Amino acid sequence: MKKKPITYTDLSKEQLEHLKEIYIQKKVECMSQKELKEFVLEIISHQINNTIGKEEEIEAWTEISKFYGDQFETLILEIQQKFANNENVQNFEENSKEHRLELLEKNNIEQSKQDMWDD
């Protein structure tokens, strides 16, 4: 008769929690410095970038502001200035594109008028 495999349901809640703790400790001990950094990067990135809703966004904002401390406001001002410059360039490009499209449309209309008389 084949032996039935052990599953998590065979353990009590305390036994399962203890198994998980042993696994976590052993897993971390076996990871290299590079693996640990990659893992932490993935976790923090997920925590900060994948916020859903106002409460999680506030938690991320609080964590970031605490990390930067006194330099946080300066960092925010630098980011706002950088993106303001980018927005100015983007607005200029959009206005130029719109102007070119208007000229093309106007030119097409004028050509249509001329073609009508040429017939």
N, C-alpha and C positions, 0 to 999 in steps of 0.2 A: 504494500500500500504506500502511495506517494505521500510524503509529509506535506502538510498544509503550510504555505509560506506565512511568515509573521507579517502583520500589517499594523498600522498605527492604532487601529481599533482594539488591538490586543493589550494596549498599555493604558494605564490610568492617566488622568490629566497631569498629575505630578510627574509621573514617569516620562510622559511625552515631552513635557516642558524641560525636564532634566536632559533628555536626549538632545533636544534642540540646542540647549546651552552648551553641551559638550561639543556638538557639531560646530557651532559658531566659533567657539574658542579654537578648536583644532583647525578649522578652515582659515581663520585669520593668521594663525601661527605658520601655516604652510604657504601663505601668499608671499611673493617677493615684494620688495619695495615698489617696483614698477606696477605690479598687479594691484597693490593697495592704492596707489595714487590713481590708477585708471578707474578702480571701483569707486573711490570717493568722488572723483570727478563726475562719474556717471550719476551717482546718487544726488550730489549737490545740484548738478545741472537739471536733473529731473525735478527736484524740489523747487528750484527757482524759476525755471522756464515753463514748466507745465502747471502753472497756477490756474485754478478755475474759481472764478467768483471773487467777489470783493474781499471776503475774509482772508482767503489764501494770498491774494495780492498784497494785502496789508501786512500779513506775516512775513512775506518775502521782503517787502519794503523795510520793515523793522529790522530784519536780520541784516540786510545790506547796510542800512544806516548805522547800526551798531558796529559792524565790521570796519567801516571807514571812519567812524567817530567824527572828530573835528574836521576832517577833510571832506566829509560827505557833501556839504553845501557847495564847496568849491568844485567838486567833481560834477555835481548836477549843473552848475552854471557853465562849465566847460562843455558838457554834453549838449546843453540847450544852444550854446553859441555855435557849436559844430553843426548841428542839424539846422540851425537858422541859415547858416551859410549854404548848406546843401539845398535847402528849400528855395533860397534865392536863385541859385543856379538852375534848379529844376523849373522854377516859375519862368525864368528867362527862356529856357529851352522850349517849354510848352507854349509860351507866347510867340516865339519865333516859328514854331511848327504851325500854330494857328494862322499866323500871318502868311506863311508860305502856302497853306491850303486855301486861304482866301484869295491870294493872287492867282493860284492855279484855277480855281473855280471861276474867277472873274475873266481870266484869259480864255477858258473854255466857252464861256457865255459869249464873249466877243467873237471868237472863231465861229460859233454857231450862227451868229447874226451875219457875219461876212459870207459864210457858206450859203446861207439862204438867198442872198442877193446874187451870188455867182451863178446860180442855176439858170 
